Amino acid sequence: MPEEMPKEMPGEKPEESISVNKLSKLQLTEVDTCSKCAHCAEYCPTYTGTKKPELIPGGKATSLSRLVDKQKGLWSRLRKPKPVSKEELEKIASNLYTCTLCGRCHVVCPFSIQTEDLWRKTRAIMYDAGLSPQPIMMLDGGIEQKGNPYNSNADLRTMWTDFMDSSEVPVKEKAELVFFVGCTSALKAQTQDIPAAVAAILNRVGEDWTFIGEEERCCGSPSLMIGHWEKARELAKHNTALFEARGARRIVTNCPGCYRALKKYPELVGHKLDFEVFHFVELMNEYLKNGRISIKEKFKEKIVYHDPCELGRLSGITEDPRAVLSAITEQPVEFPENRSDSRCCGGGGLLMAVNGDLRLQIGEYRVNQAKKVGAEIITSACPSCKMVLDDAAKSLNTGMKVLDLAELVALWLAASPHAKP
């Protein structure tokens, strides 16, 4: 009797079926439309950094369109969905995660396609199918096991307070304002001066505030980017319970990713919440307007503000940081691409996990733009932006300083426990 042929030849990938039901009817149409266009190519940071056509939003959409056709096309409806090779699916997944989710493609899209939401939905499809790249799954595992994407122990969340007196970081059972520090600000050495600066300013203006400390968990933004929506809901419920237990009326964060995730908490927990969410630049501008902080003498250095994608383009907060910057420096300068048209620095979308070299390359482009406008200091309002721009400035040996806007304000108020620039 002849030997039975193996179902899978050595070296071949098995074929699989995958559901695209997370995509709405409108999004299915958008995938088809996007696949026929490349208008946004030169605005895409990952494409301009690699010149790989599969990373253009239209390139991603083309591969997705083929997948949709196999699942929703006429032939599949008449018979059954066609299987897709695992190799093809893994390639689609890799391209989807090689993206900063900066949203600039939406701004320039002639069809106003909500691309950021589309990429998040398709990432969720890949995650549900177990096709997310291994580095992404490691981040997911860290969030699952330790409550943060860096897989750090909870006691390290308060490490940023080590250089401060206990009176400077009040731990209260009840407070009007809760400072949500976030994983990157709390756990990365490059950014730990930012929460120290925020704390110093809150103390200077006399806010009734506290922070959560070791009990704080990831805001849920990385889980939403990964595509693990259920984990994001779980994290939202955990943090919301802590806010409510403290009777907080306002939640403030210095991280745009946290800001956007916290804004989604009513949707994630399934009911209206009794607190408002602010990014710290909004409070700083409020303090300047009502005189709770005042700047008597300004910086002499030329300082350029980089709009974080999630704060500027995706949240519409562009003028508060500029008002603050104008109050503290005599020479604010602008990038050629700014506000809703700001060029991404490479720090978003979990790109660092899948392609750290590309992240740095994108950041170097932005630092070179800062050099061309004569900036001596680059400032932003995002810990991830600070990290990548600082890495890029050092990689290029520019000698340029990179500081968060909160750090600049705290330093000039002589309220920070750290060195001046």
Helices and strands as residue ranges (DSSP letters): E 15-16, H 25-35, G 41-43, H 45-50, G 53-55, H 57-72, H 74-78, E 84-85, H 86-97, H 104-108, H 115-128, H 134-146, G 154-161, G 166-168, E 177-180, H 183-187, G 189-191, H 193-205, E 209-211, G 213-215, H 221-226, H 229-245, E 250-253, H 256-263, H 265-269, E 276-279, H 280-289, E 299-305, H 319-328, E 329-333, G 339-341, H 351-354, H 356-372, E 377-380, H 383-395, E 401-404, H 405-412
